């Protein structure tokens, strides 16, 4: 208050002559404005004098970096496919009489799916059998002629040429009989093909032809059949990622394969590698891979996108820190580390995969580093902090 008095008194001495020059009607208004300005200035002056710079340490919680042995792992997007995916085609041409399955249903191997009109093939079989019997009679006659010519030759009643001709006729008749037999077998086979059967156990697709449709042998696709158990999953890794596995991934250096479903949960069955390409794709720069999973409940369907995590047999020492402790800048990811003077500095790190809510730190940390895990928004390099161990803070 004393300071305010002397301030006002000083200003009174300086501006007294000015007031004398102002008309009396305006002196009061000008005086009020001047008093308001002086009070505001005094308050700002007091605030500035009472506000002292704060150099207090920022309270933070930290964890101590300790190495842990974790298996090397890679994760990527994958797509499921049936272990067998078959297009059902007719092996003979004809008219479809019946469809004997429900679309999308599960069928057993050997179960009849379609029935093609068998009557033309029954007639063809009957004709082939008739030809076979006719040829069989010719063989009997040729055998009789050959025996007679043999006897006459022994008595010198016929020439050797006549006997040779009889022998040749018998051979021709036997060959004709064999051809007729094959034609009967082919006619029987064509008749059996009028029942279009499932070659494998699986789930049928949509029927592309209905009853009464004319289908062509080996060209018309009637439906599809997919084997859902086991289910296969296709994926790939770049040659840069494969360096974690020694440059090449195969069944011998993989401990297990885990499928991660679209909802983030892990599939209950572990898989195994059943195919690994022997070379890197020159166009994509990736190694093509495939894993097989049991799918008895048919939970996974062909075409579905999932994630696959491949875990190696070997492990390496890494550090695990909470995800909130890892920040990102234009130069990459980093963490705040507390030095011996309790000031923080940024430490660039190389991250791997996630484990739950933690980052795997592949490079950038060393044993004993104090990594800050909270109040990160208040920090900057060189800031003084009051550190507290996380376990102590939580207790």
SEROTOR-645041 format. One record per residue (C-alpha): x, y, z; residue number from 1. Coordinates in steps of 0.02 Angstrom, whole numbers, padded with zeros to 5 digits, always signed. Example, Ala and Ser with C-alpha at 12.3 -4.5 7.8 and 13.67 -1.06 7.14 Angstrom:
// residues 2
+--------+--------+--------+-----+
:      x :      y :      z : num :
+--------+--------+--------+-----+
: +00615 : -00225 : +00390 :   1 :
: +00684 : -00053 : +00357 :   2 :
+--------+--------+--------+-----+
END
This chain:
// residues 395
+--------+--------+--------+-----+
:      x :      y :      z : num :
+--------+--------+--------+-----+
: +00000 : +00000 : +00000 :   1 :
: +00146 : +00115 : +00038 :   2 :
: +00216 : +00085 : -00133 :   3 :
: +00051 : +00134 : -00210 :   4 :
: +00051 : +00298 : -00113 :   5 :
: +00221 : +00354 : -00169 :   6 :
: +00185 : +00303 : -00348 :   7 :
: +00027 : +00409 : -00353 :   8 :
: +00115 : +00556 : -00268 :   9 :
: +00254 : +00554 : -00396 :  10 :
: +00134 : +00555 : -00540 :  11 :
: +00036 : +00697 : -00456 :  12 :
: +00189 : +00810 : -00456 :  13 :
: +00228 : +00771 : -00639 :  14 :
: +00054 : +00797 : -00710 :  15 :
: -00013 : +00938 : -00601 :  16 :
: +00027 : +01069 : -00731 :  17 :
: -00064 : +00967 : -00864 :  18 :
: -00225 : +00966 : -00762 :  19 :
: -00221 : +01155 : -00753 :  20 :
: -00225 : +01165 : -00943 :  21 :
: -00378 : +01049 : -00961 :  22 :
: -00553 : +01125 : -00953 :  23 :
: -00637 : +01098 : -00785 :  24 :
: -00777 : +00992 : -00856 :  25 :
: -00656 : +00859 : -00917 :  26 :
: -00539 : +00854 : -00768 :  27 :
: -00648 : +00736 : -00668 :  28 :
: -00667 : +00609 : -00812 :  29 :
: -00483 : +00612 : -00850 :  30 :
: -00441 : +00590 : -00668 :  31 :
: -00550 : +00436 : -00651 :  32 :
: -00470 : +00353 : -00803 :  33 :
: -00298 : +00392 : -00739 :  34 :
: -00337 : +00316 : -00568 :  35 :
: -00402 : +00154 : -00648 :  36 :
: -00244 : +00141 : -00756 :  37 :
: -00133 : +00168 : -00604 :  38 :
: -00221 : +00034 : -00501 :  39 :
: -00206 : -00093 : -00644 :  40 :
: -00022 : -00052 : -00663 :  41 :
: +00006 : -00073 : -00478 :  42 :
: -00080 : -00242 : -00475 :  43 :
: +00024 : -00302 : -00624 :  44 :
: +00180 : -00239 : -00537 :  45 :
: +00135 : -00331 : -00376 :  46 :
: +00097 : -00491 : -00472 :  47 :
: +00261 : -00482 : -00565 :  48 :
: +00355 : -00451 : -00402 :  49 :
: +00269 : -00594 : -00309 :  50 :
: +00283 : -00722 : -00453 :  51 :
: +00450 : -00807 : -00437 :  52 :
: +00521 : -00927 : -00567 :  53 :
: +00494 : -01109 : -00521 :  54 :
: +00642 : -01229 : -00538 :  55 :
: +00561 : -01373 : -00441 :  56 :
: +00592 : -01551 : -00503 :  57 :
: +00455 : -01645 : -00599 :  58 :
: +00393 : -01800 : -00510 :  59 :
: +00408 : -01952 : -00623 :  60 :
: +00399 : -02140 : -00608 :  61 :
: +00528 : -02251 : -00689 :  62 :
: +00571 : -02433 : -00718 :  63 :
: +00744 : -02508 : -00718 :  64 :
: +00789 : -02590 : -00883 :  65 :
: +00832 : -02773 : -00862 :  66 :
: +00867 : -02892 : -01007 :  67 :
: +00752 : -03042 : -01033 :  68 :
: +00773 : -03190 : -01150 :  69 :
: +00631 : -03195 : -01276 :  70 :
: +00614 : -03301 : -01432 :  71 :
: +00633 : -03209 : -01595 :  72 :
: +00463 : -03186 : -01676 :  73 :
: +00387 : -03110 : -01832 :  74 :
: +00207 : -03060 : -01863 :  75 :
: +00115 : -03023 : -02024 :  76 :
: -00054 : -03028 : -02111 :  77 :
: -00107 : -03196 : -02183 :  78 :
: -00253 : -03268 : -02280 :  79 :
: -00338 : -03435 : -02250 :  80 :
: -00371 : -03562 : -02386 :  81 :
: -00441 : -03737 : -02391 :  82 :
: -00319 : -03880 : -02380 :  83 :
: -00404 : -03942 : -02539 :  84 :
: -00508 : -03837 : -02656 :  85 :
: -00588 : -03940 : -02795 :  86 :
: -00694 : -03890 : -02944 :  87 :
: -00825 : -04023 : -02977 :  88 :
: -00838 : -04055 : -03164 :  89 :
: -00937 : -04190 : -03258 :  90 :
: -00832 : -04322 : -03347 :  91 :
: -00969 : -04355 : -03475 :  92 :
: -01086 : -04238 : -03567 :  93 :
: -01272 : -04246 : -03538 :  94 :
: -01428 : -04177 : -03454 :  95 :
: -01430 : -04157 : -03264 :  96 :
: -01576 : -04256 : -03194 :  97 :
: -01551 : -04222 : -03008 :  98 :
: -01448 : -04123 : -02885 :  99 :
: -01426 : -04233 : -02731 : 100 :
: -01345 : -04113 : -02606 : 101 :
: -01390 : -03954 : -02513 : 102 :
: -01284 : -03806 : -02561 : 103 :
: -01156 : -03763 : -02428 : 104 :
: -01176 : -03930 : -02341 : 105 :
: -01039 : -04049 : -02286 : 106 :
: -01022 : -04207 : -02392 : 107 :
: -00919 : -04364 : -02377 : 108 :
: -00794 : -04427 : -02505 : 109 :
: -00884 : -04536 : -02633 : 110 :
: -01056 : -04460 : -02601 : 111 :
: -01158 : -04429 : -02760 : 112 :
: -01185 : -04244 : -02796 : 113 :
: -01269 : -04245 : -02968 : 114 :
: -01354 : -04375 : -03077 : 115 :
: -01334 : -04354 : -03265 : 116 :
: -01462 : -04441 : -03378 : 117 :
: -01390 : -04619 : -03389 : 118 :
: -01500 : -04688 : -03531 : 119 :
: -01384 : -04643 : -03677 : 120 :
: -01238 : -04724 : -03585 : 121 :
: -01340 : -04879 : -03543 : 122 :
: -01376 : -04899 : -03729 : 123 :
: -01193 : -04875 : -03772 : 124 :
: -01147 : -05009 : -03647 : 125 :
: -01273 : -05131 : -03718 : 126 :
: -01204 : -05101 : -03893 : 127 :
: -01025 : -05128 : -03834 : 128 :
: -01073 : -05291 : -03750 : 129 :
: -01158 : -05351 : -03911 : 130 :
: -01001 : -05314 : -04010 : 131 :
: -00900 : -05408 : -03882 : 132 :
: -01009 : -05563 : -03899 : 133 :
: -00999 : -05552 : -04089 : 134 :
: -00810 : -05543 : -04082 : 135 :
: -00806 : -05687 : -03959 : 136 :
: -00896 : -05796 : -04088 : 137 :
: -00770 : -05747 : -04220 : 138 :
: -00631 : -05801 : -04105 : 139 :
: -00714 : -05969 : -04079 : 140 :
: -00727 : -05994 : -04268 : 141 :
: -00547 : -05940 : -04295 : 142 :
: -00487 : -06061 : -04164 : 143 :
: -00583 : -06203 : -04249 : 144 :
: -00508 : -06160 : -04418 : 145 :
: -00334 : -06153 : -04345 : 146 :
: -00352 : -06325 : -04263 : 147 :
: -00420 : -06402 : -04424 : 148 :
: -00279 : -06328 : -04529 : 149 :
: -00152 : -06394 : -04404 : 150 :
: -00220 : -06572 : -04420 : 151 :
: -00224 : -06562 : -04611 : 152 :
: -00048 : -06495 : -04616 : 153 :
: +00011 : -06642 : -04512 : 154 :
: -00065 : -06760 : -04644 : 155 :
: +00006 : -06654 : -04786 : 156 :
: -00168 : -06616 : -04850 : 157 :
: -00141 : -06426 : -04846 : 158 :
: +00006 : -06314 : -04875 : 159 :
: +00100 : -06221 : -04742 : 160 :
: +00031 : -06059 : -04813 : 161 :
: -00147 : -06113 : -04779 : 162 :
: -00104 : -06151 : -04599 : 163 :
: -00015 : -05984 : -04579 : 164 :
: -00169 : -05893 : -04643 : 165 :
: -00279 : -05982 : -04516 : 166 :
: -00158 : -05937 : -04377 : 167 :
: -00160 : -05754 : -04431 : 168 :
: -00350 : -05751 : -04435 : 169 :
: -00353 : -05818 : -04256 : 170 :
: -00233 : -05683 : -04197 : 171 :
: -00338 : -05548 : -04281 : 172 :
: -00496 : -05616 : -04200 : 173 :
: -00414 : -05619 : -04028 : 174 :
: -00357 : -05438 : -04048 : 175 :
: -00532 : -05388 : -04100 : 176 :
: -00601 : -05475 : -03947 : 177 :
: -00481 : -05379 : -03835 : 178 :
: -00534 : -05213 : -03915 : 179 :
: -00717 : -05257 : -03891 : 180 :
: -00682 : -05294 : -03709 : 181 :
: -00601 : -05123 : -03685 : 182 :
: -00751 : -05039 : -03768 : 183 :
: -00865 : -05127 : -03644 : 184 :
: -00757 : -05068 : -03499 : 185 :
: -00759 : -04888 : -03564 : 186 :
: -00948 : -04894 : -03585 : 187 :
: -00966 : -04957 : -03407 : 188 :
: -00851 : -04818 : -03347 : 189 :
: -00949 : -04684 : -03440 : 190 :
: -01109 : -04750 : -03364 : 191 :
: -01032 : -04737 : -03191 : 192 :
: -00982 : -04558 : -03228 : 193 :
: -01165 : -04509 : -03242 : 194 :
: -01163 : -04509 : -03052 : 195 :
: -01050 : -04359 : -03012 : 196 :
: -00970 : -04399 : -02843 : 197 :
: -00871 : -04298 : -02716 : 198 :
: -00686 : -04340 : -02730 : 199 :
: -00647 : -04281 : -02552 : 200 :
: -00733 : -04243 : -02388 : 201 :
: -00777 : -04059 : -02382 : 202 :
: -00907 : -03922 : -02393 : 203 :
: -00997 : -03888 : -02555 : 204 :
: -01017 : -03719 : -02636 : 205 :
: -01158 : -03645 : -02738 : 206 :
: -01226 : -03754 : -02877 : 207 :
: -01193 : -03672 : -03045 : 208 :
: -01313 : -03784 : -03143 : 209 :
: -01490 : -03839 : -03105 : 210 :
: -01590 : -03992 : -03158 : 211 :
: -01620 : -03999 : -03345 : 212 :
: -01461 : -03908 : -03391 : 213 :
: -01346 : -03978 : -03524 : 214 :
: -01167 : -03994 : -03464 : 215 :
: -01008 : -04032 : -03560 : 216 :
: -00880 : -04160 : -03509 : 217 :
: -00726 : -04089 : -03417 : 218 :
: -00772 : -03907 : -03454 : 219 :
: -00930 : -03862 : -03356 : 220 :
: -00897 : -03821 : -03172 : 221 :
: -01047 : -03888 : -03076 : 222 :
: -00994 : -03830 : -02902 : 223 :
: -00843 : -03820 : -02788 : 224 :
: -00789 : -03925 : -02641 : 225 :
: -00674 : -03859 : -02504 : 226 :
: -00590 : -03959 : -02367 : 227 :
: -00596 : -03852 : -02208 : 228 :
: -00500 : -03962 : -02089 : 229 :
: -00357 : -03941 : -02083 : 230 :
: -00356 : -03760 : -02140 : 231 :
: -00205 : -03683 : -02225 : 232 :
: -00144 : -03505 : -02199 : 233 :
: -00034 : -03418 : -02329 : 234 :
: +00084 : -03275 : -02284 : 235 :
: +00256 : -03205 : -02326 : 236 :
: +00401 : -03110 : -02249 : 237 :
: +00523 : -02989 : -02330 : 238 :
: +00706 : -03034 : -02345 : 239 :
: +00744 : -02896 : -02220 : 240 :
: +00629 : -02974 : -02089 : 241 :
: +00701 : -03146 : -02122 : 242 :
: +00871 : -03090 : -02056 : 243 :
: +00801 : -03126 : -01882 : 244 :
: +00787 : -03308 : -01935 : 245 :
: +00957 : -03318 : -02018 : 246 :
: +00892 : -03261 : -02188 : 247 :
: +00779 : -03411 : -02220 : 248 :
: +00627 : -03475 : -02128 : 249 :
: +00584 : -03661 : -02128 : 250 :
: +00505 : -03791 : -02016 : 251 :
: +00670 : -03833 : -01931 : 252 :
: +00700 : -03659 : -01858 : 253 :
: +00519 : -03623 : -01809 : 254 :
: +00457 : -03672 : -01636 : 255 :
: +00273 : -03636 : -01666 : 256 :
: +00150 : -03535 : -01769 : 257 :
: +00011 : -03437 : -01684 : 258 :
: -00143 : -03373 : -01774 : 259 :
: -00219 : -03208 : -01713 : 260 :
: -00402 : -03188 : -01756 : 261 :
: -00481 : -03024 : -01816 : 262 :
: -00546 : -02988 : -01640 : 263 :
: -00368 : -02993 : -01572 : 264 :
: -00383 : -03160 : -01483 : 265 :
: -00265 : -03305 : -01514 : 266 :
: -00330 : -03460 : -01601 : 267 :
: -00339 : -03606 : -01480 : 268 :
: -00236 : -03723 : -01590 : 269 :
: -00053 : -03695 : -01633 : 270 :
: +00000 : -03725 : -01812 : 271 :
: +00156 : -03783 : -01901 : 272 :
: +00244 : -03737 : -02062 : 273 :
: +00198 : -03857 : -02202 : 274 :
: +00275 : -03759 : -02346 : 275 :
: +00421 : -03638 : -02359 : 276 :
: +00479 : -03576 : -02528 : 277 :
: +00660 : -03619 : -02568 : 278 :
: +00694 : -03447 : -02643 : 279 :
: +00647 : -03264 : -02624 : 280 :
: +00516 : -03199 : -02745 : 281 :
: +00613 : -03086 : -02864 : 282 :
: +00463 : -02969 : -02891 : 283 :
: +00402 : -02950 : -02712 : 284 :
: +00564 : -02982 : -02618 : 285 :
: +00476 : -03102 : -02500 : 286 :
: +00480 : -03285 : -02451 : 287 :
: +00313 : -03370 : -02476 : 288 :
: +00257 : -03477 : -02329 : 289 :
: +00109 : -03582 : -02275 : 290 :
: +00054 : -03653 : -02108 : 291 :
: -00076 : -03783 : -02067 : 292 :
: -00200 : -03776 : -01921 : 293 :
: -00329 : -03897 : -01856 : 294 :
: -00502 : -03829 : -01893 : 295 :
: -00620 : -03962 : -01829 : 296 :
: -00752 : -03834 : -01777 : 297 :
: -00735 : -03746 : -01947 : 298 :
: -00712 : -03579 : -01861 : 299 :
: -00590 : -03520 : -01994 : 300 :
: -00656 : -03505 : -02172 : 301 :
: -00558 : -03494 : -02336 : 302 :
: -00523 : -03316 : -02389 : 303 :
: -00527 : -03249 : -02211 : 304 :
: -00389 : -03128 : -02162 : 305 :
: -00297 : -03161 : -01999 : 306 :
: -00127 : -03122 : -01923 : 307 :
: +00010 : -03250 : -01900 : 308 :
: +00151 : -03244 : -01772 : 309 :
: +00299 : -03357 : -01807 : 310 :
: +00410 : -03394 : -01656 : 311 :
: +00588 : -03457 : -01681 : 312 :
: +00672 : -03595 : -01584 : 313 :
: +00815 : -03479 : -01533 : 314 :
: +00799 : -03332 : -01411 : 315 :
: +00893 : -03169 : -01384 : 316 :
: +00914 : -03043 : -01243 : 317 :
: +00796 : -02893 : -01261 : 318 :
: +00716 : -02761 : -01150 : 319 :
: +00530 : -02743 : -01118 : 320 :
: +00454 : -02572 : -01077 : 321 :
: +00273 : -02510 : -01069 : 322 :
: +00204 : -02442 : -01232 : 323 :
: +00168 : -02273 : -01150 : 324 :
: +00355 : -02249 : -01119 : 325 :
: +00398 : -02257 : -01305 : 326 :
: +00374 : -02093 : -01397 : 327 :
: +00390 : -02050 : -01581 : 328 :
: +00476 : -01904 : -01665 : 329 :
: +00527 : -01860 : -01843 : 330 :
: +00688 : -01957 : -01812 : 331 :
: +00606 : -02116 : -01748 : 332 :
: +00556 : -02189 : -01580 : 333 :
: +00638 : -02141 : -01415 : 334 :
: +00620 : -02152 : -01226 : 335 :
: +00666 : -02035 : -01085 : 336 :
: +00810 : -02100 : -00978 : 337 :
: +00860 : -02026 : -00809 : 338 :
: +01048 : -01995 : -00782 : 339 :
: +01145 : -01991 : -00620 : 340 :
: +01105 : -01805 : -00594 : 341 :
: +00918 : -01843 : -00604 : 342 :
: +00898 : -01754 : -00769 : 343 :
: +00814 : -01835 : -00919 : 344 :
: +00879 : -01861 : -01095 : 345 :
: +00806 : -01937 : -01251 : 346 :
: +00871 : -02109 : -01299 : 347 :
: +00834 : -02173 : -01477 : 348 :
: +00776 : -02355 : -01475 : 349 :
: +00738 : -02491 : -01600 : 350 :
: +00574 : -02578 : -01563 : 351 :
: +00516 : -02753 : -01608 : 352 :
: +00345 : -02828 : -01580 : 353 :
: +00216 : -02801 : -01444 : 354 :
: +00191 : -02915 : -01295 : 355 :
: +00024 : -02871 : -01218 : 356 :
: +00043 : -02687 : -01170 : 357 :
: +00233 : -02683 : -01185 : 358 :
: +00357 : -02645 : -01323 : 359 :
: +00504 : -02759 : -01355 : 360 :
: +00659 : -02648 : -01368 : 361 :
: +00786 : -02730 : -01482 : 362 :
: +00921 : -02595 : -01469 : 363 :
: +00954 : -02429 : -01380 : 364 :
: +00946 : -02478 : -01196 : 365 :
: +01072 : -02555 : -01078 : 366 :
: +01054 : -02644 : -00912 : 367 :
: +01013 : -02526 : -00768 : 368 :
: +00944 : -02382 : -00872 : 369 :
: +00805 : -02289 : -00782 : 370 :
: +00664 : -02269 : -00908 : 371 :
: +00526 : -02141 : -00870 : 372 :
: +00349 : -02211 : -00886 : 373 :
: +00236 : -02064 : -00838 : 374 :
: +00223 : -01872 : -00845 : 375 :
: +00307 : -01883 : -01014 : 376 :
: +00213 : -01734 : -01084 : 377 :
: +00300 : -01619 : -00958 : 378 :
: +00475 : -01679 : -01000 : 379 :
: +00607 : -01608 : -01114 : 380 :
: +00793 : -01649 : -01128 : 381 :
: +00887 : -01578 : -00978 : 382 :
: +00735 : -01564 : -00864 : 383 :
: +00767 : -01601 : -00681 : 384 :
: +00655 : -01738 : -00609 : 385 :
: +00612 : -01818 : -00443 : 386 :
: +00615 : -02003 : -00489 : 387 :
: +00521 : -02141 : -00400 : 388 :
: +00532 : -02326 : -00441 : 389 :
: +00371 : -02393 : -00514 : 390 :
: +00353 : -02537 : -00392 : 391 :
: +00376 : -02418 : -00245 : 392 :
: +00249 : -02296 : -00315 : 393 :
: +00119 : -02431 : -00341 : 394 :
: +00138 : -02497 : -00164 : 395 :
+--------+--------+--------+-----+
END
